[in-house]
Amino acid sequence: MSLDKSLKSKSTLVRARNVLKRAERIEKLKFEDRWVEGQNALGLPKVRVEKVSLGKKKKKKKEEDEA
């Protein structure tokens, strides 16, 4: 069975994912010191996924206007 071309990714995802895999959630919990070693990997607490937003570039004033 072949994949539809809309589902194929070139090298990385263009959009930010809003769902983390279990291993990624455990990594994030360890980083936040919320992970207890030996804890069950099922039923993990929620982890906030920060979306990266690209800001708009500021328009540069022309040097002629300033002079």
A tleap script that builds the chain and sets N, CA, C and O, in Angstrom:
source leaprc.protein.ff14SB
mol = sequence {
  NMET SER LEU ASP LYS SER LEU LYS SER LYS
  SER THR LEU VAL ARG ALA ARG ASN VAL LEU
  LYS ARG ALA GLU ARG ILE GLU LYS LEU LYS
  PHE GLU ASP ARG TRP VAL GLU GLY GLN ASN
  ALA LEU GLY LEU PRO LYS VAL ARG VAL GLU
  LYS VAL SER LEU GLY LYS LYS LYS LYS LYS
  LYS LYS GLU GLU ASP GLU CALA
}
set mol.1.N position { 0.840 -1.169 0.000 }
set mol.1.CA position { 0.000 0.000 0.000 }
set mol.1.C position { 0.892 1.241 0.000 }
set mol.1.O position { 1.840 1.318 0.781 }
set mol.2.N position { 0.607 2.187 -0.844 }
set mol.2.CA position { 1.460 3.361 -0.960 }
set mol.2.C position { 0.897 4.530 -0.152 }
set mol.2.O position { -0.295 4.582 0.153 }
set mol.3.N position { 1.783 5.459 0.184 }
set mol.3.CA position { 1.383 6.654 0.906 }
set mol.3.C position { 0.927 7.735 -0.063 }
set mol.3.O position { 1.466 7.874 -1.160 }
set mol.4.N position { -0.061 8.485 0.356 }
set mol.4.CA position { -0.487 9.629 -0.436 }
set mol.4.C position { 0.620 10.681 -0.393 }
set mol.4.O position { 1.319 10.799 0.613 }
set mol.5.N position { 0.785 11.444 -1.470 }
set mol.5.CA position { 1.894 12.385 -1.532 }
set mol.5.C position { 1.743 13.508 -0.509 }
set mol.5.O position { 2.739 14.130 -0.140 }
set mol.6.N position { 0.533 13.784 -0.045 }
set mol.6.CA position { 0.350 14.816 0.974 }
set mol.6.C position { 0.847 14.361 2.340 }
set mol.6.O position { 1.112 15.194 3.207 }
set mol.7.N position { 0.977 13.053 2.543 }
set mol.7.CA position { 1.429 12.522 3.824 }
set mol.7.C position { 2.937 12.338 3.885 }
set mol.7.O position { 3.491 12.150 4.968 }
set mol.8.N position { 3.606 12.390 2.747 }
set mol.8.CA position { 5.043 12.217 2.722 }
set mol.8.C position { 5.719 13.504 3.145 }
set mol.8.O position { 5.308 14.593 2.745 }
set mol.9.N position { 6.758 13.378 3.956 }
set mol.9.CA position { 7.501 14.569 4.372 }
set mol.9.C position { 8.879 14.532 3.735 }
set mol.9.O position { 9.467 13.465 3.561 }
set mol.10.N position { 9.377 15.688 3.394 }
set mol.10.CA position { 10.682 15.754 2.735 }
set mol.10.C position { 11.789 15.384 3.707 }
set mol.10.O position { 12.427 14.343 3.547 }
set mol.11.N position { 12.027 16.209 4.702 }
set mol.11.CA position { 13.049 15.872 5.686 }
set mol.11.C position { 12.528 16.103 7.095 }
set mol.11.O position { 12.795 15.311 7.998 }
set mol.12.N position { 11.792 17.177 7.280 }
set mol.12.CA position { 11.222 17.470 8.597 }
set mol.12.C position { 9.807 17.996 8.402 }
set mol.12.O position { 9.388 18.331 7.294 }
set mol.13.N position { 9.103 18.055 9.495 }
set mol.13.CA position { 7.752 18.592 9.442 }
set mol.13.C position { 7.810 20.104 9.302 }
set mol.13.O position { 8.658 20.760 9.907 }
set mol.14.N position { 6.937 20.635 8.530 }
set mol.14.CA position { 6.886 22.075 8.340 }
set mol.14.C position { 6.143 22.715 9.507 }
set mol.14.O position { 6.538 23.776 9.992 }
set mol.15.N position { 5.079 22.079 9.952 }
set mol.15.CA position { 4.283 22.614 11.041 }
set mol.15.C position { 4.729 22.020 12.365 }
set mol.15.O position { 5.328 20.945 12.400 }
set mol.16.N position { 4.438 22.717 13.450 }
set mol.16.CA position { 4.743 22.206 14.783 }
set mol.16.C position { 3.712 21.145 15.146 }
set mol.16.O position { 2.523 21.299 14.870 }
set mol.17.N position { 4.177 20.078 15.764 }
set mol.17.CA position { 3.252 19.033 16.197 }
set mol.17.C position { 2.655 19.437 17.537 }
set mol.17.O position { 3.330 20.067 18.351 }
set mol.18.N position { 1.415 19.086 17.771 }
set mol.18.CA position { 0.795 19.407 19.047 }
set mol.18.C position { 0.662 18.176 19.938 }
set mol.18.O position { 0.077 18.256 21.018 }
set mol.19.N position { 1.193 17.050 19.501 }
set mol.19.CA position { 1.154 15.822 20.285 }
set mol.19.C position { 2.561 15.259 20.348 }
set mol.19.O position { 3.234 15.134 19.325 }
set mol.20.N position { 3.006 14.917 21.561 }
set mol.20.CA position { 4.339 14.343 21.739 }
set mol.20.C position { 4.230 12.836 21.886 }
set mol.20.O position { 3.225 12.314 22.368 }
set mol.21.N position { 5.276 12.148 21.466 }
set mol.21.CA position { 5.350 10.707 21.685 }
set mol.21.C position { 5.680 10.465 23.150 }
set mol.21.O position { 6.119 11.378 23.849 }
set mol.22.N position { 5.473 9.248 23.613 }
set mol.22.CA position { 5.675 8.930 25.022 }
set mol.22.C position { 7.104 9.232 25.468 }
set mol.22.O position { 7.307 9.791 26.546 }
set mol.23.N position { 8.088 8.872 24.659 }
set mol.23.CA position { 9.486 9.120 25.025 }
set mol.23.C position { 9.770 10.620 25.120 }
set mol.23.O position { 10.521 11.060 25.991 }
set mol.24.N position { 9.169 11.398 24.223 }
set mol.24.CA position { 9.357 12.842 24.258 }
set mol.24.C position { 8.704 13.452 25.501 }
set mol.24.O position { 9.242 14.386 26.096 }
set mol.25.N position { 7.552 12.923 25.885 }
set mol.25.CA position { 6.886 13.414 27.096 }
set mol.25.C position { 7.717 13.104 28.331 }
set mol.25.O position { 7.826 13.938 29.230 }
set mol.26.N position { 8.306 11.907 28.384 }
set mol.26.CA position { 9.140 11.535 29.532 }
set mol.26.C position { 10.371 12.431 29.590 }
set mol.26.O position { 10.765 12.860 30.675 }
set mol.27.N position { 10.990 12.724 28.438 }
set mol.27.CA position { 12.137 13.638 28.399 }
set mol.27.C position { 11.765 14.999 28.956 }
set mol.27.O position { 12.502 15.575 29.756 }
set mol.28.N position { 10.615 15.512 28.531 }
set mol.28.CA position { 10.176 16.828 28.979 }
set mol.28.C position { 9.881 16.813 30.480 }
set mol.28.O position { 10.199 17.773 31.181 }
set mol.29.N position { 9.275 15.727 30.977 }
set mol.29.CA position { 9.005 15.614 32.403 }
set mol.29.C position { 10.303 15.556 33.205 }
set mol.29.O position { 10.390 16.140 34.285 }
set mol.30.N position { 11.312 14.853 32.684 }
set mol.30.CA position { 12.615 14.816 33.362 }
set mol.30.C position { 13.237 16.199 33.400 }
set mol.30.O position { 13.823 16.590 34.409 }
set mol.31.N position { 13.113 16.945 32.303 }
set mol.31.CA position { 13.673 18.293 32.235 }
set mol.31.C position { 13.001 19.207 33.261 }
set mol.31.O position { 13.658 20.066 33.849 }
set mol.32.N position { 11.692 19.025 33.477 }
set mol.32.CA position { 10.940 19.843 34.428 }
set mol.32.C position { 10.989 19.278 35.843 }
set mol.32.O position { 10.335 19.818 36.735 }
set mol.33.N position { 11.748 18.202 36.075 }
set mol.33.CA position { 11.862 17.534 37.375 }
set mol.33.C position { 10.512 17.055 37.895 }
set mol.33.O position { 10.245 17.118 39.095 }
set mol.34.N position { 9.664 16.578 36.994 }
set mol.34.CA position { 8.364 16.029 37.371 }
set mol.34.C position { 8.326 14.518 37.194 }
set mol.34.O position { 7.294 13.898 37.452 }
set mol.35.N position { 9.423 13.918 36.763 }
set mol.35.CA position { 9.479 12.487 36.505 }
set mol.35.C position { 10.135 11.786 37.687 }
set mol.35.O position { 11.222 12.171 38.118 }
set mol.36.N position { 9.473 10.758 38.209 }
set mol.36.CA position { 10.016 9.949 39.294 }
set mol.36.C position { 10.529 8.663 38.671 }
set mol.36.O position { 9.787 7.970 37.975 }
set mol.37.N position { 11.802 8.336 38.916 }
set mol.37.CA position { 12.393 7.135 38.327 }
set mol.37.C position { 11.629 5.909 38.817 }
set mol.37.O position { 11.361 5.774 40.011 }
set mol.38.N position { 11.284 5.024 37.899 }
set mol.38.CA position { 10.524 3.830 38.230 }
set mol.38.C position { 9.020 4.038 38.105 }
set mol.38.O position { 8.243 3.117 38.356 }
set mol.39.N position { 8.609 5.233 37.719 }
set mol.39.CA position { 7.192 5.549 37.537 }
set mol.39.C position { 6.661 4.821 36.303 }
set mol.39.O position { 7.408 4.571 35.358 }
set mol.40.N position { 5.397 4.489 36.315 }
set mol.40.CA position { 4.765 3.812 35.196 }
set mol.40.C position { 4.694 4.767 34.006 }
set mol.40.O position { 4.344 5.937 34.164 }
set mol.41.N position { 5.023 4.271 32.827 }
set mol.41.CA position { 5.033 5.105 31.621 }
set mol.41.C position { 3.641 5.297 31.037 }
set mol.41.O position { 3.465 6.076 30.100 }
set mol.42.N position { 2.659 4.601 31.577 }
set mol.42.CA position { 1.286 4.779 31.125 }
set mol.42.C position { 0.583 5.769 32.040 }
set mol.42.O position { 0.851 5.805 33.241 }
set mol.43.N position { -0.295 6.555 31.493 }
set mol.43.CA position { -1.026 7.531 32.297 }
set mol.43.C position { -0.156 8.694 32.716 }
set mol.43.O position { -0.237 9.156 33.854 }
set mol.44.N position { 0.680 9.174 31.800 }
set mol.44.CA position { 1.573 10.288 32.108 }
set mol.44.C position { 0.786 11.586 32.267 }
set mol.44.O position { -0.270 11.755 31.658 }
set mol.45.N position { 1.301 12.502 33.087 }
set mol.45.CA position { 0.625 13.799 33.199 }
set mol.45.C position { 0.768 14.604 31.917 }
set mol.45.O position { 1.637 14.334 31.088 }
set mol.46.N position { -0.098 15.592 31.770 }
set mol.46.CA position { -0.063 16.424 30.576 }
set mol.46.C position { 1.205 17.254 30.546 }
set mol.46.O position { 1.737 17.648 31.584 }
set mol.47.N position { 1.680 17.511 29.340 }
set mol.47.CA position { 2.877 18.321 29.135 }
set mol.47.C position { 2.534 19.395 28.122 }
set mol.47.O position { 1.993 19.109 27.053 }
set mol.48.N position { 2.851 20.627 28.464 }
set mol.48.CA position { 2.551 21.733 27.557 }
set mol.48.C position { 3.524 21.716 26.390 }
set mol.48.O position { 4.732 21.565 26.574 }
set mol.49.N position { 2.988 21.873 25.192 }
set mol.49.CA position { 3.798 21.938 23.987 }
set mol.49.C position { 3.855 23.396 23.560 }
set mol.49.O position { 2.832 23.994 23.226 }
set mol.50.N position { 5.054 23.962 23.573 }
set mol.50.CA position { 5.209 25.361 23.210 }
set mol.50.C position { 5.320 25.478 21.704 }
set mol.50.O position { 6.150 24.826 21.071 }
set mol.51.N position { 4.483 26.306 21.152 }
set mol.51.CA position { 4.512 26.524 19.716 }
set mol.51.C position { 5.466 27.673 19.428 }
set mol.51.O position { 5.436 28.704 20.100 }
set mol.52.N position { 6.295 27.488 18.443 }
set mol.52.CA position { 7.237 28.524 18.048 }
set mol.52.C position { 6.573 29.358 16.965 }
set mol.52.O position { 6.174 28.847 15.918 }
set mol.53.N position { 6.462 30.643 17.237 }
set mol.53.CA position { 5.871 31.516 16.233 }
set mol.53.C position { 6.952 32.450 15.712 }
set mol.53.O position { 7.728 33.027 16.473 }
set mol.54.N position { 6.976 32.577 14.420 }
set mol.54.CA position { 7.950 33.453 13.801 }
set mol.54.C position { 7.385 34.857 13.763 }
set mol.54.O position { 6.283 35.080 13.262 }
set mol.55.N position { 8.142 35.802 14.295 }
set mol.55.CA position { 7.698 37.185 14.305 }
set mol.55.C position { 7.896 37.826 12.948 }
set mol.55.O position { 8.727 37.395 12.149 }
set mol.56.N position { 7.127 38.848 12.711 }
set mol.56.CA position { 7.266 39.552 11.452 }
set mol.56.C position { 8.519 40.418 11.503 }
set mol.56.O position { 8.870 40.948 12.557 }
set mol.57.N position { 9.179 40.559 10.387 }
set mol.57.CA position { 10.364 41.380 10.315 }
set mol.57.C position { 9.957 42.848 10.341 }
set mol.57.O position { 9.000 43.257 9.683 }
set mol.58.N position { 10.702 43.628 11.113 }
set mol.58.CA position { 10.425 45.047 11.183 }
set mol.58.C position { 10.929 45.721 9.913 }
set mol.58.O position { 11.987 45.385 9.381 }
set mol.59.N position { 10.157 46.658 9.459 }
set mol.59.CA position { 10.569 47.385 8.270 }
set mol.59.C position { 11.657 48.381 8.656 }
set mol.59.O position { 11.520 49.130 9.624 }
set mol.60.N position { 12.718 48.375 7.896 }
set mol.60.CA position { 13.813 49.305 8.162 }
set mol.60.C position { 13.499 50.636 7.505 }
set mol.60.O position { 13.066 50.705 6.355 }
set mol.61.N position { 13.730 51.681 8.268 }
set mol.61.CA position { 13.535 53.023 7.693 }
set mol.61.C position { 14.683 53.318 6.758 }
set mol.61.O position { 15.829 52.942 7.003 }
set mol.62.N position { 14.362 53.966 5.732 }
set mol.62.CA position { 15.399 54.312 4.759 }
set mol.62.C position { 16.294 55.393 5.344 }
set mol.62.O position { 15.838 56.265 6.084 }
set mol.63.N position { 17.570 55.324 5.002 }
set mol.63.CA position { 18.525 56.306 5.497 }
set mol.63.C position { 18.192 57.705 4.998 }
set mol.63.O position { 18.515 58.695 5.655 }
set mol.64.N position { 17.549 57.788 3.846 }
set mol.64.CA position { 17.196 59.081 3.282 }
set mol.64.C position { 16.161 59.781 4.163 }
set mol.64.O position { 16.218 60.999 4.332 }
set mol.65.N position { 15.227 59.032 4.721 }
set mol.65.CA position { 14.212 59.624 5.577 }
set mol.65.C position { 14.815 60.169 6.879 }
set mol.65.O position { 14.386 61.204 7.390 }
set mol.66.N position { 15.810 59.455 7.401 }
set mol.66.CA position { 16.446 59.876 8.639 }
set mol.66.C position { 17.339 61.104 8.445 }
set mol.66.O position { 17.454 61.936 9.345 }
set mol.67.N position { 17.970 61.219 7.274 }
set mol.67.CA position { 18.900 62.330 7.018 }
set mol.67.C position { 18.189 63.571 6.597 }
set mol.67.O position { 18.828 64.593 6.345 }
savepdb mol mol.pdb
quit
